[in-house]
């Protein structure tokens, strides 16, 4: 599975990589990402192995996957 992601991704569990695939499928859509600090609603700009990038009208948020309780498409 690491061939798909390149070198260095061995540190991520298969579950993290599956979650990342799900997030990449939502890129360009408006999402809610619920975290321990609250919910961020905006456009999912990109998905990385350790975080997602959400654009709101006022700011960009880099949300760590470890902090996410759930993500839903709006």
mmCIF file of the N, C-alpha and C atoms, coordinates in Angstrom:
data_MODEL
# 
_entry.id   MODEL 
# 
loop_
_atom_site.group_PDB 
_atom_site.id 
_atom_site.type_symbol 
_atom_site.label_atom_id 
_atom_site.label_alt_id 
_atom_site.label_comp_id 
_atom_site.label_asym_id 
_atom_site.label_entity_id 
_atom_site.label_seq_id 
_atom_site.pdbx_PDB_ins_code 
_atom_site.Cartn_x 
_atom_site.Cartn_y 
_atom_site.Cartn_z 
_atom_site.occupancy 
_atom_site.B_iso_or_equiv 
_atom_site.pdbx_formal_charge 
_atom_site.auth_seq_id 
_atom_site.auth_comp_id 
_atom_site.auth_asym_id 
_atom_site.auth_atom_id 
_atom_site.pdbx_PDB_model_num 
ATOM 1   N N  . UNK A 1 1  ? 0.818   -1.197 0.000  1.00 0.00 ? 1  UNK A N  1 
ATOM 2   C CA . UNK A 1 1  ? 0.000   0.000  0.000  1.00 0.00 ? 1  UNK A CA 1 
ATOM 3   C C  . UNK A 1 1  ? 0.862   1.261  0.000  1.00 0.00 ? 1  UNK A C  1 
ATOM 4   N N  . UNK A 1 2  ? 2.088   1.177  0.495  1.00 0.00 ? 2  UNK A N  1 
ATOM 5   C CA . UNK A 1 2  ? 2.930   2.370  0.556  1.00 0.00 ? 2  UNK A CA 1 
ATOM 6   C C  . UNK A 1 2  ? 3.339   2.856  -0.825 1.00 0.00 ? 2  UNK A C  1 
ATOM 7   N N  . UNK A 1 3  ? 3.327   1.985  -1.841 1.00 0.00 ? 3  UNK A N  1 
ATOM 8   C CA . UNK A 1 3  ? 3.689   2.435  -3.186 1.00 0.00 ? 3  UNK A CA 1 
ATOM 9   C C  . UNK A 1 3  ? 2.722   3.515  -3.659 1.00 0.00 ? 3  UNK A C  1 
ATOM 10  N N  . UNK A 1 4  ? 1.481   3.407  -3.246 1.00 0.00 ? 4  UNK A N  1 
ATOM 11  C CA . UNK A 1 4  ? 0.468   4.360  -3.669 1.00 0.00 ? 4  UNK A CA 1 
ATOM 12  C C  . UNK A 1 4  ? 0.724   5.744  -3.074 1.00 0.00 ? 4  UNK A C  1 
ATOM 13  N N  . UNK A 1 5  ? 1.230   5.778  -1.869 1.00 0.00 ? 5  UNK A N  1 
ATOM 14  C CA . UNK A 1 5  ? 1.412   7.032  -1.161 1.00 0.00 ? 5  UNK A CA 1 
ATOM 15  C C  . UNK A 1 5  ? 2.842   7.538  -1.168 1.00 0.00 ? 5  UNK A C  1 
ATOM 16  N N  . UNK A 1 6  ? 3.781   6.712  -1.541 1.00 0.00 ? 6  UNK A N  1 
ATOM 17  C CA . UNK A 1 6  ? 5.169   7.125  -1.581 1.00 0.00 ? 6  UNK A CA 1 
ATOM 18  C C  . UNK A 1 6  ? 5.891   6.833  -0.281 1.00 0.00 ? 6  UNK A C  1 
ATOM 19  N N  . UNK A 1 7  ? 7.184   7.115  -0.248 1.00 0.00 ? 7  UNK A N  1 
ATOM 20  C CA . UNK A 1 7  ? 7.981   6.819  0.948  1.00 0.00 ? 7  UNK A CA 1 
ATOM 21  C C  . UNK A 1 7  ? 7.570   7.692  2.128  1.00 0.00 ? 7  UNK A C  1 
ATOM 22  N N  . UNK A 1 8  ? 7.707   7.158  3.317  1.00 0.00 ? 8  UNK A N  1 
ATOM 23  C CA . UNK A 1 8  ? 7.399   7.913  4.518  1.00 0.00 ? 8  UNK A CA 1 
ATOM 24  C C  . UNK A 1 8  ? 6.012   7.679  5.068  1.00 0.00 ? 8  UNK A C  1 
ATOM 25  N N  . UNK A 1 9  ? 5.144   7.058  4.310  1.00 0.00 ? 9  UNK A N  1 
ATOM 26  C CA . UNK A 1 9  ? 3.774   6.857  4.756  1.00 0.00 ? 9  UNK A CA 1 
ATOM 27  C C  . UNK A 1 9  ? 3.602   5.570  5.554  1.00 0.00 ? 9  UNK A C  1 
ATOM 28  N N  . UNK A 1 10 ? 4.693   4.844  5.760  1.00 0.00 ? 10 UNK A N  1 
ATOM 29  C CA . UNK A 1 10 ? 4.613   3.615  6.536  1.00 0.00 ? 10 UNK A CA 1 
ATOM 30  C C  . UNK A 1 10 ? 4.191   3.900  7.974  1.00 0.00 ? 10 UNK A C  1 
ATOM 31  N N  . UNK A 1 11 ? 4.365   5.134  8.428  1.00 0.00 ? 11 UNK A N  1 
ATOM 32  C CA . UNK A 1 11 ? 4.039   5.502  9.804  1.00 0.00 ? 11 UNK A CA 1 
ATOM 33  C C  . UNK A 1 11 ? 2.533   5.575  10.045 1.00 0.00 ? 11 UNK A C  1 
ATOM 34  N N  . UNK A 1 12 ? 1.728   5.594  8.991  1.00 0.00 ? 12 UNK A N  1 
ATOM 35  C CA . UNK A 1 12 ? 0.280   5.718  9.129  1.00 0.00 ? 12 UNK A CA 1 
ATOM 36  C C  . UNK A 1 12 ? -0.373  4.352  9.061  1.00 0.00 ? 12 UNK A C  1 
ATOM 37  N N  . UNK A 1 13 ? -1.374  4.152  9.898  1.00 0.00 ? 13 UNK A N  1 
ATOM 38  C CA . UNK A 1 13 ? -2.065  2.865  9.925  1.00 0.00 ? 13 UNK A CA 1 
ATOM 39  C C  . UNK A 1 13 ? -2.924  2.717  8.674  1.00 0.00 ? 13 UNK A C  1 
ATOM 40  N N  . UNK A 1 14 ? -3.262  1.491  8.305  1.00 0.00 ? 14 UNK A N  1 
ATOM 41  C CA . UNK A 1 14 ? -4.171  1.287  7.170  1.00 0.00 ? 14 UNK A CA 1 
ATOM 42  C C  . UNK A 1 14 ? -5.497  2.022  7.365  1.00 0.00 ? 14 UNK A C  1 
ATOM 43  N N  . UNK A 1 15 ? -5.990  2.099  8.603  1.00 0.00 ? 15 UNK A N  1 
ATOM 44  C CA . UNK A 1 15 ? -7.243  2.818  8.861  1.00 0.00 ? 15 UNK A CA 1 
ATOM 45  C C  . UNK A 1 15 ? -7.088  4.304  8.554  1.00 0.00 ? 15 UNK A C  1 
ATOM 46  N N  . UNK A 1 16 ? -5.938  4.891  8.902  1.00 0.00 ? 16 UNK A N  1 
ATOM 47  C CA . UNK A 1 16 ? -5.695  6.301  8.589  1.00 0.00 ? 16 UNK A CA 1 
ATOM 48  C C  . UNK A 1 16 ? -5.684  6.524  7.086  1.00 0.00 ? 16 UNK A C  1 
ATOM 49  N N  . UNK A 1 17 ? -5.079  5.616  6.352  1.00 0.00 ? 17 UNK A N  1 
ATOM 50  C CA . UNK A 1 17 ? -5.001  5.758  4.899  1.00 0.00 ? 17 UNK A CA 1 
ATOM 51  C C  . UNK A 1 17 ? -6.374  5.607  4.259  1.00 0.00 ? 17 UNK A C  1 
ATOM 52  N N  . UNK A 1 18 ? -7.218  4.730  4.800  1.00 0.00 ? 18 UNK A N  1 
ATOM 53  C CA . UNK A 1 18 ? -8.587  4.583  4.288  1.00 0.00 ? 18 UNK A CA 1 
ATOM 54  C C  . UNK A 1 18 ? -9.375  5.855  4.565  1.00 0.00 ? 18 UNK A C  1 
ATOM 55  N N  . UNK A 1 19 ? -9.246  6.399  5.784  1.00 0.00 ? 19 UNK A N  1 
ATOM 56  C CA . UNK A 1 19 ? -9.929  7.650  6.115  1.00 0.00 ? 19 UNK A CA 1 
ATOM 57  C C  . UNK A 1 19 ? -9.463  8.763  5.183  1.00 0.00 ? 19 UNK A C  1 
ATOM 58  N N  . UNK A 1 20 ? -8.172  8.813  4.906  1.00 0.00 ? 20 UNK A N  1 
ATOM 59  C CA . UNK A 1 20 ? -7.634  9.813  3.992  1.00 0.00 ? 20 UNK A CA 1 
ATOM 60  C C  . UNK A 1 20 ? -8.243  9.656  2.604  1.00 0.00 ? 20 UNK A C  1 
ATOM 61  N N  . UNK A 1 21 ? -8.418  8.426  2.134  1.00 0.00 ? 21 UNK A N  1 
ATOM 62  C CA . UNK A 1 21 ? -9.067  8.199  0.838  1.00 0.00 ? 21 UNK A CA 1 
ATOM 63  C C  . UNK A 1 21 ? -10.495 8.737  0.845  1.00 0.00 ? 21 UNK A C  1 
ATOM 64  N N  . UNK A 1 22 ? -11.219 8.518  1.942  1.00 0.00 ? 22 UNK A N  1 
ATOM 65  C CA . UNK A 1 22 ? -12.587 9.031  2.048  1.00 0.00 ? 22 UNK A CA 1 
ATOM 66  C C  . UNK A 1 22 ? -12.590 10.560 2.019  1.00 0.00 ? 22 UNK A C  1 
ATOM 67  N N  . UNK A 1 23 ? -11.642 11.172 2.707  1.00 0.00 ? 23 UNK A N  1 
ATOM 68  C CA . UNK A 1 23 ? -11.559 12.632 2.714  1.00 0.00 ? 23 UNK A CA 1 
ATOM 69  C C  . UNK A 1 23 ? -11.220 13.164 1.321  1.00 0.00 ? 23 UNK A C  1 
ATOM 70  N N  . UNK A 1 24 ? -10.324 12.496 0.614  1.00 0.00 ? 24 UNK A N  1 
ATOM 71  C CA . UNK A 1 24 ? -9.949  12.939 -0.732 1.00 0.00 ? 24 UNK A CA 1 
ATOM 72  C C  . UNK A 1 24 ? -11.146 12.876 -1.675 1.00 0.00 ? 24 UNK A C  1 
ATOM 73  N N  . UNK A 1 25 ? -12.061 11.950 -1.437 1.00 0.00 ? 25 UNK A N  1 
ATOM 74  C CA . UNK A 1 25 ? -13.270 11.852 -2.263 1.00 0.00 ? 25 UNK A CA 1 
ATOM 75  C C  . UNK A 1 25 ? -14.206 13.036 -2.024 1.00 0.00 ? 25 UNK A C  1 
ATOM 76  N N  . UNK A 1 26 ? -14.065 13.720 -0.885 1.00 0.00 ? 26 UNK A N  1 
ATOM 77  C CA . UNK A 1 26 ? -14.919 14.865 -0.551 1.00 0.00 ? 26 UNK A CA 1 
ATOM 78  C C  . UNK A 1 26 ? -14.300 16.212 -0.928 1.00 0.00 ? 26 UNK A C  1 
ATOM 79  N N  . UNK A 1 27 ? -13.096 16.219 -1.462 1.00 0.00 ? 27 UNK A N  1 
ATOM 80  C CA . UNK A 1 27 ? -12.430 17.475 -1.825 1.00 0.00 ? 27 UNK A CA 1 
ATOM 81  C C  . UNK A 1 27 ? -13.315 18.259 -2.796 1.00 0.00 ? 27 UNK A C  1 
ATOM 82  N N  . UNK A 1 28 ? -13.482 19.553 -2.501 1.00 0.00 ? 28 UNK A N  1 
ATOM 83  C CA . UNK A 1 28 ? -14.312 20.433 -3.314 1.00 0.00 ? 28 UNK A CA 1 
ATOM 84  C C  . UNK A 1 28 ? -15.734 20.568 -2.793 1.00 0.00 ? 28 UNK A C  1 
ATOM 85  N N  . UNK A 1 29 ? -16.112 19.742 -1.834 1.00 0.00 ? 29 UNK A N  1 
ATOM 86  C CA . UNK A 1 29 ? -17.457 19.791 -1.269 1.00 0.00 ? 29 UNK A CA 1 
ATOM 87  C C  . UNK A 1 29 ? -17.456 20.560 0.052  1.00 0.00 ? 29 UNK A C  1 
ATOM 88  N N  . UNK A 1 30 ? -18.627 21.068 0.418  1.00 0.00 ? 30 UNK A N  1 
ATOM 89  C CA . UNK A 1 30 ? -18.791 21.709 1.721  1.00 0.00 ? 30 UNK A CA 1 
ATOM 90  C C  . UNK A 1 30 ? -18.982 20.602 2.748  1.00 0.00 ? 30 UNK A C  1 
ATOM 91  N N  . UNK A 1 31 ? -18.209 20.682 3.830  1.00 0.00 ? 31 UNK A N  1 
ATOM 92  C CA . UNK A 1 31 ? -18.245 19.657 4.874  1.00 0.00 ? 31 UNK A CA 1 
ATOM 93  C C  . UNK A 1 31 ? -18.345 20.301 6.249  1.00 0.00 ? 31 UNK A C  1 
ATOM 94  N N  . UNK A 1 32 ? -18.805 19.510 7.208  1.00 0.00 ? 32 UNK A N  1 
ATOM 95  C CA . UNK A 1 32 ? -18.711 19.817 8.634  1.00 0.00 ? 32 UNK A CA 1 
ATOM 96  C C  . UNK A 1 32 ? -17.664 18.884 9.200  1.00 0.00 ? 32 UNK A C  1 
ATOM 97  N N  . UNK A 1 33 ? -16.703 19.410 9.917  1.00 0.00 ? 33 UNK A N  1 
ATOM 98  C CA . UNK A 1 33 ? -15.718 18.585 10.615 1.00 0.00 ? 33 UNK A CA 1 
ATOM 99  C C  . UNK A 1 33 ? -15.862 18.874 12.103 1.00 0.00 ? 33 UNK A C  1 
ATOM 100 N N  . UNK A 1 34 ? -16.318 17.887 12.853 1.00 0.00 ? 34 UNK A N  1 
ATOM 101 C CA . UNK A 1 34 ? -16.499 18.054 14.294 1.00 0.00 ? 34 UNK A CA 1 
ATOM 102 C C  . UNK A 1 34 ? -15.233 17.621 15.016 1.00 0.00 ? 34 UNK A C  1 
ATOM 103 N N  . UNK A 1 35 ? -14.750 18.494 15.909 1.00 0.00 ? 35 UNK A N  1 
ATOM 104 C CA . UNK A 1 35 ? -13.552 18.207 16.700 1.00 0.00 ? 35 UNK A CA 1 
ATOM 105 C C  . UNK A 1 35 ? -13.872 18.460 18.167 1.00 0.00 ? 35 UNK A C  1 
ATOM 106 N N  . UNK A 1 36 ? -12.903 18.173 19.026 1.00 0.00 ? 36 UNK A N  1 
ATOM 107 C CA . UNK A 1 36 ? -13.073 18.449 20.452 1.00 0.00 ? 36 UNK A CA 1 
ATOM 108 C C  . UNK A 1 36 ? -13.248 19.943 20.709 1.00 0.00 ? 36 UNK A C  1 
ATOM 109 N N  . UNK A 1 37 ? -12.780 20.801 19.791 1.00 0.00 ? 37 UNK A N  1 
ATOM 110 C CA . UNK A 1 37 ? -12.860 22.249 19.975 1.00 0.00 ? 37 UNK A CA 1 
ATOM 111 C C  . UNK A 1 37 ? -14.116 22.856 19.362 1.00 0.00 ? 37 UNK A C  1 
ATOM 112 N N  . UNK A 1 38 ? -14.883 22.071 18.623 1.00 0.00 ? 38 UNK A N  1 
ATOM 113 C CA . UNK A 1 38 ? -16.072 22.580 17.963 1.00 0.00 ? 38 UNK A CA 1 
ATOM 114 C C  . UNK A 1 38 ? -16.169 22.052 16.546 1.00 0.00 ? 38 UNK A C  1 
ATOM 115 N N  . UNK A 1 39 ? -17.043 22.661 15.764 1.00 0.00 ? 39 UNK A N  1 
ATOM 116 C CA . UNK A 1 39 ? -17.267 22.220 14.388 1.00 0.00 ? 39 UNK A CA 1 
ATOM 117 C C  . UNK A 1 39 ? -16.802 23.295 13.422 1.00 0.00 ? 39 UNK A C  1 
ATOM 118 N N  . UNK A 1 40 ? -16.115 22.870 12.376 1.00 0.00 ? 40 UNK A N  1 
ATOM 119 C CA . UNK A 1 40 ? -15.684 23.772 11.311 1.00 0.00 ? 40 UNK A CA 1 
ATOM 120 C C  . UNK A 1 40 ? -16.481 23.407 10.067 1.00 0.00 ? 40 UNK A C  1 
ATOM 121 N N  . UNK A 1 41 ? -17.170 24.398 9.486  1.00 0.00 ? 41 UNK A N  1 
ATOM 122 C CA . UNK A 1 41 ? -17.911 24.163 8.253  1.00 0.00 ? 41 UNK A CA 1 
ATOM 123 C C  . UNK A 1 41 ? -17.291 25.002 7.151  1.00 0.00 ? 41 UNK A C  1 
ATOM 124 N N  . UNK A 1 42 ? -17.008 24.350 6.029  1.00 0.00 ? 42 UNK A N  1 
ATOM 125 C CA . UNK A 1 42 ? -16.432 25.043 4.893  1.00 0.00 ? 42 UNK A CA 1 
ATOM 126 C C  . UNK A 1 42 ? -16.131 24.068 3.780  1.00 0.00 ? 42 UNK A C  1 
ATOM 127 N N  . UNK A 1 43 ? -15.436 24.551 2.772  1.00 0.00 ? 43 UNK A N  1 
ATOM 128 C CA . UNK A 1 43 ? -15.082 23.723 1.624  1.00 0.00 ? 43 UNK A CA 1 
ATOM 129 C C  . UNK A 1 43 ? -13.807 22.954 1.922  1.00 0.00 ? 43 UNK A C  1 
ATOM 130 N N  . UNK A 1 44 ? -13.867 21.646 1.720  1.00 0.00 ? 44 UNK A N  1 
ATOM 131 C CA . UNK A 1 44 ? -12.677 20.812 1.899  1.00 0.00 ? 44 UNK A CA 1 
ATOM 132 C C  . UNK A 1 44 ? -11.755 21.057 0.709  1.00 0.00 ? 44 UNK A C  1 
ATOM 133 N N  . UNK A 1 45 ? -10.621 21.687 0.975  1.00 0.00 ? 45 UNK A N  1 
ATOM 134 C CA . UNK A 1 45 ? -9.673  22.069 -0.071 1.00 0.00 ? 45 UNK A CA 1 
ATOM 135 C C  . UNK A 1 45 ? -8.752  20.915 -0.431 1.00 0.00 ? 45 UNK A C  1 
ATOM 136 N N  . UNK A 1 46 ? -8.269  20.195 0.591  1.00 0.00 ? 46 UNK A N  1 
ATOM 137 C CA . UNK A 1 46 ? -7.349  19.081 0.341  1.00 0.00 ? 46 UNK A CA 1 
ATOM 138 C C  . UNK A 1 46 ? -7.328  18.173 1.558  1.00 0.00 ? 46 UNK A C  1 
ATOM 139 N N  . UNK A 1 47 ? -6.840  16.957 1.330  1.00 0.00 ? 47 UNK A N  1 
ATOM 140 C CA . UNK A 1 47 ? -6.697  15.978 2.410  1.00 0.00 ? 47 UNK A CA 1 
ATOM 141 C C  . UNK A 1 47 ? -5.270  15.463 2.391  1.00 0.00 ? 47 UNK A C  1 
ATOM 142 N N  . UNK A 1 48 ? -4.643  15.489 3.536  1.00 0.00 ? 48 UNK A N  1 
ATOM 143 C CA . UNK A 1 48 ? -3.267  15.049 3.709  1.00 0.00 ? 48 UNK A CA 1 
ATOM 144 C C  . UNK A 1 48 ? -3.262  13.853 4.659  1.00 0.00 ? 48 UNK A C  1 
ATOM 145 N N  . UNK A 1 49 ? -2.162  13.127 4.754  1.00 0.00 ? 49 UNK A N  1 
ATOM 146 C CA . UNK A 1 49 ? -2.138  11.946 5.625  1.00 0.00 ? 49 UNK A CA 1 
ATOM 147 C C  . UNK A 1 49 ? -2.412  12.248 7.097  1.00 0.00 ? 49 UNK A C  1 
ATOM 148 N N  . UNK A 1 50 ? -2.079  13.468 7.552  1.00 0.00 ? 50 UNK A N  1 
ATOM 149 C CA . UNK A 1 50 ? -2.254  13.782 8.971  1.00 0.00 ? 50 UNK A CA 1 
ATOM 150 C C  . UNK A 1 50 ? -3.261  14.887 9.253  1.00 0.00 ? 50 UNK A C  1 
ATOM 151 N N  . UNK A 1 51 ? -3.785  15.570 8.218  1.00 0.00 ? 51 UNK A N  1 
ATOM 152 C CA . UNK A 1 51 ? -4.755  16.637 8.437  1.00 0.00 ? 51 UNK A CA 1 
ATOM 153 C C  . UNK A 1 51 ? -5.564  16.904 7.176  1.00 0.00 ? 51 UNK A C  1 
ATOM 154 N N  . UNK A 1 52 ? -6.647  17.674 7.354  1.00 0.00 ? 52 UNK A N  1 
ATOM 155 C CA . UNK A 1 52 ? -7.422  18.148 6.212  1.00 0.00 ? 52 UNK A CA 1 
ATOM 156 C C  . UNK A 1 52 ? -7.381  19.670 6.223  1.00 0.00 ? 52 UNK A C  1 
ATOM 157 N N  . UNK A 1 53 ? -7.600  20.262 5.061  1.00 0.00 ? 53 UNK A N  1 
ATOM 158 C CA . UNK A 1 53 ? -7.591  21.714 4.917  1.00 0.00 ? 53 UNK A CA 1 
ATOM 159 C C  . UNK A 1 53 ? -8.990  22.164 4.528  1.00 0.00 ? 53 UNK A C  1 
ATOM 160 N N  . UNK A 1 54 ? -9.604  23.001 5.379  1.00 0.00 ? 54 UNK A N  1 
ATOM 161 C CA . UNK A 1 54 ? -10.955 23.499 5.149  1.00 0.00 ? 54 UNK A CA 1 
ATOM 162 C C  . UNK A 1 54 ? -10.907 25.009 4.978  1.00 0.00 ? 54 UNK A C  1 
ATOM 163 N N  . UNK A 1 55 ? -11.531 25.497 3.905  1.00 0.00 ? 55 UNK A N  1 
ATOM 164 C CA . UNK A 1 55 ? -11.621 26.935 3.628  1.00 0.00 ? 55 UNK A CA 1 
ATOM 165 C C  . UNK A 1 55 ? -12.992 27.427 4.055  1.00 0.00 ? 55 UNK A C  1 
ATOM 166 N N  . UNK A 1 56 ? -13.025 28.423 4.945  1.00 0.00 ? 56 UNK A N  1 
ATOM 167 C CA . UNK A 1 56 ? -14.270 29.087 5.326  1.00 0.00 ? 56 UNK A CA 1 
ATOM 168 C C  . UNK A 1 56 ? -14.238 30.482 4.713  1.00 0.00 ? 56 UNK A C  1 
ATOM 169 N N  . UNK A 1 57 ? -15.335 31.222 4.779  1.00 0.00 ? 57 UNK A N  1 
ATOM 170 C CA . UNK A 1 57 ? -15.298 32.585 4.240  1.00 0.00 ? 57 UNK A CA 1 
ATOM 171 C C  . UNK A 1 57 ? -14.248 33.480 4.903  1.00 0.00 ? 57 UNK A C  1 
ATOM 172 N N  . UNK A 1 58 ? -13.891 33.166 6.157  1.00 0.00 ? 58 UNK A N  1 
ATOM 173 C CA . UNK A 1 58 ? -12.974 34.053 6.876  1.00 0.00 ? 58 UNK A CA 1 
ATOM 174 C C  . UNK A 1 58 ? -11.561 33.514 7.071  1.00 0.00 ? 58 UNK A C  1 
ATOM 175 N N  . UNK A 1 59 ? -11.349 32.200 6.908  1.00 0.00 ? 59 UNK A N  1 
ATOM 176 C CA . UNK A 1 59 ? -10.023 31.639 7.199  1.00 0.00 ? 59 UNK A CA 1 
ATOM 177 C C  . UNK A 1 59 ? -9.878  30.242 6.609  1.00 0.00 ? 59 UNK A C  1 
ATOM 178 N N  . UNK A 1 60 ? -8.628  29.761 6.640  1.00 0.00 ? 60 UNK A N  1 
ATOM 179 C CA . UNK A 1 60 ? -8.334  28.369 6.284  1.00 0.00 ? 60 UNK A CA 1 
ATOM 180 C C  . UNK A 1 60 ? -7.972  27.639 7.567  1.00 0.00 ? 60 UNK A C  1 
ATOM 181 N N  . UNK A 1 61 ? -8.502  26.429 7.718  1.00 0.00 ? 61 UNK A N  1 
ATOM 182 C CA . UNK A 1 61 ? -8.238  25.628 8.914  1.00 0.00 ? 61 UNK A CA 1 
ATOM 183 C C  . UNK A 1 61 ? -7.550  24.334 8.522  1.00 0.00 ? 61 UNK A C  1 
ATOM 184 N N  . UNK A 1 62 ? -6.429  24.062 9.166  1.00 0.00 ? 62 UNK A N  1 
ATOM 185 C CA . UNK A 1 62 ? -5.732  22.785 9.041  1.00 0.00 ? 62 UNK A CA 1 
ATOM 186 C C  . UNK A 1 62 ? -6.179  21.969 10.250 1.00 0.00 ? 62 UNK A C  1 
ATOM 187 N N  . UNK A 1 63 ? -7.001  20.968 10.018 1.00 0.00 ? 63 UNK A N  1 
ATOM 188 C CA . UNK A 1 63 ? -7.583  20.178 11.100 1.00 0.00 ? 63 UNK A CA 1 
ATOM 189 C C  . UNK A 1 63 ? -6.891  18.825 11.146 1.00 0.00 ? 63 UNK A C  1 
ATOM 190 N N  . UNK A 1 64 ? -6.244  18.533 12.258 1.00 0.00 ? 64 UNK A N  1 
ATOM 191 C CA . UNK A 1 64 ? -5.536  17.253 12.405 1.00 0.00 ? 64 UNK A CA 1 
ATOM 192 C C  . UNK A 1 64 ? -6.533  16.111 12.473 1.00 0.00 ? 64 UNK A C  1 
ATOM 193 N N  . UNK A 1 65 ? -6.212  15.012 11.783 1.00 0.00 ? 65 UNK A N  1 
ATOM 194 C CA . UNK A 1 65 ? -7.102  13.857 11.772 1.00 0.00 ? 65 UNK A CA 1 
ATOM 195 C C  . UNK A 1 65 ? -7.337  13.327 13.181 1.00 0.00 ? 65 UNK A C  1 
ATOM 196 N N  . UNK A 1 66 ? -6.319  13.400 14.034 1.00 0.00 ? 66 UNK A N  1 
ATOM 197 C CA . UNK A 1 66 ? -6.452  12.901 15.401 1.00 0.00 ? 66 UNK A CA 1 
ATOM 198 C C  . UNK A 1 66 ? -7.495  13.678 16.204 1.00 0.00 ? 66 UNK A C  1 
ATOM 199 N N  . UNK A 1 67 ? -7.807  14.908 15.798 1.00 0.00 ? 67 UNK A N  1 
ATOM 200 C CA . UNK A 1 67 ? -8.771  15.736 16.517 1.00 0.00 ? 67 UNK A CA 1 
ATOM 201 C C  . UNK A 1 67 ? -10.193 15.585 15.990 1.00 0.00 ? 67 UNK A C  1 
ATOM 202 N N  . UNK A 1 68 ? -10.377 14.892 14.875 1.00 0.00 ? 68 UNK A N  1 
ATOM 203 C CA . UNK A 1 68 ? -11.685 14.808 14.226 1.00 0.00 ? 68 UNK A CA 1 
ATOM 204 C C  . UNK A 1 68 ? -12.528 13.694 14.836 1.00 0.00 ? 68 UNK A C  1 
ATOM 205 N N  . UNK A 1 69 ? -13.766 14.058 15.233 1.00 0.00 ? 69 UNK A N  1 
ATOM 206 C CA . UNK A 1 69 ? -14.736 13.060 15.690 1.00 0.00 ? 69 UNK A CA 1 
ATOM 207 C C  . UNK A 1 69 ? -15.497 12.502 14.493 1.00 0.00 ? 69 UNK A C  1 
ATOM 208 N N  . UNK A 1 70 ? -15.933 13.408 13.591 1.00 0.00 ? 70 UNK A N  1 
ATOM 209 C CA . UNK A 1 70 ? -16.592 12.970 12.359 1.00 0.00 ? 70 UNK A CA 1 
ATOM 210 C C  . UNK A 1 70 ? -16.534 14.080 11.325 1.00 0.00 ? 70 UNK A C  1 
ATOM 211 N N  . UNK A 1 71 ? -16.707 13.699 10.079 1.00 0.00 ? 71 UNK A N  1 
ATOM 212 C CA . UNK A 1 71 ? -16.810 14.636 8.960  1.00 0.00 ? 71 UNK A CA 1 
ATOM 213 C C  . UNK A 1 71 ? -18.044 14.237 8.173  1.00 0.00 ? 71 UNK A C  1 
ATOM 214 N N  . UNK A 1 72 ? -18.856 15.232 7.806  1.00 0.00 ? 72 UNK A N  1 
ATOM 215 C CA . UNK A 1 72 ? -20.014 14.928 6.968  1.00 0.00 ? 72 UNK A CA 1 
ATOM 216 C C  . UNK A 1 72 ? -20.108 15.939 5.842  1.00 0.00 ? 72 UNK A C  1 
ATOM 217 N N  . UNK A 1 73 ? -20.520 15.446 4.685  1.00 0.00 ? 73 UNK A N  1 
ATOM 218 C CA . UNK A 1 73 ? -20.746 16.319 3.540  1.00 0.00 ? 73 UNK A CA 1 
ATOM 219 C C  . UNK A 1 73 ? -22.077 17.024 3.742  1.00 0.00 ? 73 UNK A C  1 
ATOM 220 N N  . UNK A 1 74 ? -22.128 18.283 3.369  1.00 0.00 ? 74 UNK A N  1 
ATOM 221 C CA . UNK A 1 74 ? -23.365 19.065 3.542  1.00 0.00 ? 74 UNK A CA 1 
ATOM 222 C C  . UNK A 1 74 ? -24.208 19.024 2.285  1.00 0.00 ? 74 UNK A C  1 
# 
